[in-house]
Amino acid sequence: MKIIDAHMHFSKAIPSFAPMAERVGHLYTEEHLQAEFARLNIERAVVMGNGSIRPECHQYPDFLRYCIGLDNKVMEALPDAHILDLLEQNLQRESCVGIKLYPGYNHVYVGDARFFPLYELAAQYDKPVAIHTGSTANGMGFLKYCHPLTVDEAAAQFPKTRFVMCHFGNPWLPDAAAVLEKNANVFADLSGLLEGLFDLDELFEENSGYFSLLRTWLGYAGGYEKVIYGTDWPLVNMEQYIHFMQCLIPEKHHEKVFYQTAKHVYHL
């Protein structure tokens, strides 16, 4: 089975990623990534860009693509023409497959008018906007900005723009499913649902109620047609997360979730 990991992180500018990778049995190097991808049949991955929005700061090996991420400094400058020009320069590159927004960490709703030129650019270049939804990784985030229902407002106003709700809005699973079901231009990735190393049998036994709900709402959202595999690496071990998703997702949907939908949404 071929796999696309549609949500990972790989930036040497963030030193904390290296020990994270080591804690889950990986090395934070290009050589290690390439070897693991070959071993696990991962054809390609999408790096959720961190740091500068200057195109020259985003150089990745051929087996990786990236979404250009907007941090707080960029957010404060929008809709500055220079910022929009830099974003467009990224979108003009084959290696850049979309834009990444971080509501929750950035205290702005995705329906804010300052984002509208970004959504128009994304539609112009036929590349999606990936949006952090669900819980934040630290206490500095504001959850009201990253609730999955906020994506509905942007998706309804920009029907020609594709949106990806990262992390399936976890833990607001019914709300994320409702947004997916309503909006033809919204998809969701399944990254970051777990963190660290785990025993798969023990995990499913101790969290059977949660996984039952997750399966229910994934099915409600359209029979897995709009669901994308992703890991949020280096937060998890790649092989373990693949096995986790193989157990969670019905086998008849594996090809769509692990490969086809990401290939379509991100034009990989």
VODRENLO-455485 format. One line per 3 residues: number of its first residue (from 1); for each residue y, z, x of C-alpha. Coordinates in nm, 3 decimals, m for minus. Layout:
% residues N
NUM> Y/Z/X; ...
END
This chain:
% residues 268
1> 0.000/0.000/0.000; 0.338/m0.101/0.141; 0.614/0.160/0.120
4> 0.992/0.161/0.128; 1.157/0.498/0.188; 1.482/0.448/m0.002
7> 1.646/0.775/0.101; 1.642/0.926/0.450; 1.886/1.043/0.718
10> 1.910/0.930/1.078; 2.231/1.010/1.261; 2.258/1.131/1.618
13> 2.605/1.256/1.529; 2.446/1.542/1.330; 2.255/1.761/1.581
16> 2.100/1.983/1.313; 1.872/1.697/1.202; 1.661/1.714/1.520
19> 1.529/2.071/1.471; 1.473/1.992/1.100; 1.246/1.705/1.200
22> 1.057/1.921/1.450; 0.994/2.190/1.187; 0.806/1.936/0.973
25> 0.606/1.784/1.259; 0.830/1.495/1.363; 1.053/1.394/1.651
28> 1.404/1.278/1.572; 1.385/0.957/1.775; 1.381/0.587/1.698
31> 1.050/0.547/1.883; 0.880/0.820/1.681; 1.015/0.679/1.353
34> 0.888/0.332/1.433; 0.543/0.464/1.525; 0.519/0.672/1.206
37> 0.636/0.383/0.993; 0.366/0.161/1.141; 0.099/0.430/1.091
40> 0.195/0.502/0.730; 0.267/0.140/0.632; 0.637/0.208/0.568
43> 0.796/m0.135/0.585; 1.160/m0.026/0.579; 1.387/0.267/0.497
46> 1.742/0.320/0.375; 1.956/0.562/0.575; 2.212/0.745/0.366
49> 2.506/0.708/0.603; 2.676/1.015/0.739; 2.994/1.034/0.946
52> 3.244/0.757/1.011; 3.291/0.462/0.776; 3.369/0.230/1.066
55> 3.101/m0.042/1.074; 3.058/m0.020/1.452; 2.946/0.342/1.413
58> 2.643/0.233/1.209; 2.398/0.065/1.443; 2.034/0.100/1.340
61> 1.703/m0.054/1.445; 1.586/m0.354/1.243; 1.343/m0.151/1.030
64> 1.632/0.057/0.890; 1.915/m0.033/0.654; 2.200/0.196/0.548
67> 2.431/0.296/0.266; 2.783/0.370/0.384; 2.865/0.731/0.295
70> 3.201/0.872/0.189; 3.282/1.218/0.322; 3.569/1.447/0.222
73> 3.824/1.289/0.456; 3.758/0.945/0.310; 3.768/1.084/m0.042
76> 4.110/1.236/0.017; 4.243/0.897/0.133; 4.120/0.689/m0.161
79> 4.230/0.442/m0.288; 4.395/0.368/0.051; 4.381/m0.006/0.127
82> 4.261/0.052/0.484; 3.967/0.263/0.361; 3.873/m0.004/0.108
85> 3.891/m0.268/0.379; 3.653/m0.071/0.601; 3.413/m0.024/0.310
88> 3.420/m0.397/0.242; 3.352/m0.469/0.609; 3.037/m0.255/0.578
91> 2.926/m0.426/0.259; 2.965/m0.764/0.426; 2.694/m0.668/0.676
94> 2.329/m0.745/0.601; 2.230/m0.404/0.737; 2.451/m0.226/0.482
97> 2.275/m0.221/0.145; 2.505/0.002/m0.059; 2.752/0.289/m0.087
100> 2.662/0.661/m0.095; 2.870/0.922/m0.280; 2.835/1.299/m0.245
103> 2.972/1.463/m0.562; 2.914/1.835/m0.553; 2.992/1.845/m0.183
106> 3.303/1.640/m0.263; 3.475/1.806/m0.556; 3.547/1.489/m0.754
109> 3.368/1.347/m1.059; 3.215/1.003/m1.012; 3.409/0.888/m1.319
112> 3.738/0.950/m1.138; 3.963/0.643/m1.123; 3.987/0.657/m0.745
115> 3.625/0.534/m0.734; 3.685/0.230/m0.950; 3.772/m0.009/m0.661
118> 3.446/0.099/m0.489; 3.241/0.017/m0.796; 3.408/m0.321/m0.821
121> 3.335/m0.392/m0.453; 2.972/m0.290/m0.501; 2.937/m0.529/m0.794
124> 3.110/m0.807/m0.600; 2.860/m0.776/m0.314; 2.567/m0.702/m0.547
127> 2.487/m0.376/m0.372; 2.423/m0.041/m0.544; 2.610/0.287/m0.541
130> 2.378/0.579/m0.461; 2.501/0.914/m0.593; 2.391/1.265/m0.503
133> 2.282/1.435/m0.826; 2.128/1.778/m0.878; 2.136/2.093/m0.671
136> 2.335/2.106/m0.347; 2.190/2.216/m0.015; 2.450/2.489/0.035
139> 2.662/2.730/m0.164; 2.983/2.537/m0.099; 2.890/2.262/m0.346
142> 3.012/2.266/m0.708; 2.729/2.177/m0.945; 2.952/2.052/m1.226
145> 3.042/1.745/m1.017; 2.683/1.643/m0.941; 2.523/1.684/m1.283
148> 2.338/1.360/m1.371; 2.528/1.322/m1.699; 2.842/1.247/m1.495
151> 2.680/0.921/m1.381; 2.668/0.798/m1.741; 3.047/0.767/m1.755
154> 3.064/0.550/m1.442; 2.762/0.339/m1.541; 2.899/0.268/m1.889
157> 3.237/0.161/m1.755; 3.090/m0.059/m1.481; 2.783/m0.228/m1.631
160> 2.773/m0.491/m1.353; 2.735/m0.223/m1.086; 2.393/m0.076/m1.008
163> 2.381/0.302/m0.965; 2.105/0.515/m0.812; 2.083/0.884/m0.906
166> 1.947/1.046/m0.593; 1.698/1.333/m0.636; 1.646/1.247/m1.006
169> 1.918/1.500/m1.090; 1.678/1.785/m1.014; 1.662/2.037/m1.182
172> 1.835/1.866/m1.480; 1.535/1.644/m1.549; 1.589/1.569/m1.923
175> 1.953/1.480/m1.859; 1.865/1.246/m1.574; 1.598/1.082/m1.788
178> 1.848/1.031/m2.071; 2.095/0.859/m1.835; 1.818/0.633/m1.700
181> 1.693/0.541/m2.046; 2.042/0.465/m2.181; 2.186/0.260/m1.895
184> 2.014/m0.059/m1.779; 2.213/m0.046/m1.453; 2.100/0.305/m1.351
187> 1.797/0.387/m1.134; 1.680/0.710/m0.970; 1.514/0.805/m0.644
190> 1.268/1.089/m0.600; 1.391/1.217/m0.265; 1.440/1.582/m0.181
193> 1.220/1.733/m0.451; 1.042/1.936/m0.181; 1.145/2.075/0.156
196> 0.947/2.174/0.466; 0.569/2.176/0.508; 0.340/2.261/0.218
199> m0.021/2.289/0.102; m0.056/2.023/m0.168; m0.330/2.193/m0.372
202> m0.148/2.526/m0.366; 0.180/2.355/m0.449; 0.048/2.192/m0.766
205> m0.136/2.507/m0.873; 0.166/2.735/m0.836; 0.416/2.490/m0.986
208> 0.207/2.322/m1.254; 0.469/2.376/m1.525; 0.746/2.212/m1.325
211> 0.534/1.912/m1.227; 0.421/1.867/m1.587; 0.787/1.852/m1.695
214> 0.871/1.613/m1.413; 0.591/1.374/m1.515; 0.701/1.396/m1.879
217> 1.063/1.303/m1.810; 0.978/1.036/m1.555; 0.763/0.870/m1.820
220> 1.035/0.907/m2.082; 1.283/0.733/m1.855; 1.103/0.402/m1.890
223> 0.749/0.414/m1.764; 0.850/0.447/m1.398; 1.016/0.104/m1.404
226> 1.342/0.245/m1.267; 1.209/0.508/m1.028; 1.227/0.473/m0.649
229> 1.039/0.650/m0.373; 1.246/0.837/m0.113; 1.193/1.143/0.106
232> 1.527/1.288/0.226; 1.368/1.296/0.573; 1.391/1.493/0.800
235> 1.358/1.764/0.535; 0.988/1.683/0.478; 0.684/1.552/0.661
238> 0.652/1.182/0.577; 0.275/1.175/0.529; 0.275/1.490/0.315
241> 0.550/1.353/0.090; 0.360/1.028/0.038; 0.051/1.225/m0.066
244> 0.264/1.442/m0.294; 0.406/1.138/m0.473; 0.065/0.971/m0.495
247> m0.055/1.278/m0.687; 0.258/1.301/m0.902; 0.293/0.934/m0.999
250> 0.013/0.764/m1.199; m0.168/0.519/m0.973; m0.091/0.217/m1.192
253> 0.280/0.267/m1.111; 0.244/0.317/m0.734; 0.341/m0.034/m0.630
256> 0.659/m0.026/m0.837; 0.769/0.323/m0.732; 0.674/0.303/m0.366
259> 0.790/m0.054/m0.302; 0.895/m0.307/m0.565; 1.187/m0.129/m0.734
262> 1.353/m0.029/m0.407; 1.311/m0.384/m0.278; 1.486/m0.513/m0.591
265> 1.764/m0.254/m0.616; 1.860/m0.258/m0.247; 1.774/m0.628/m0.188
268> 1.545/m0.540/0.103
END
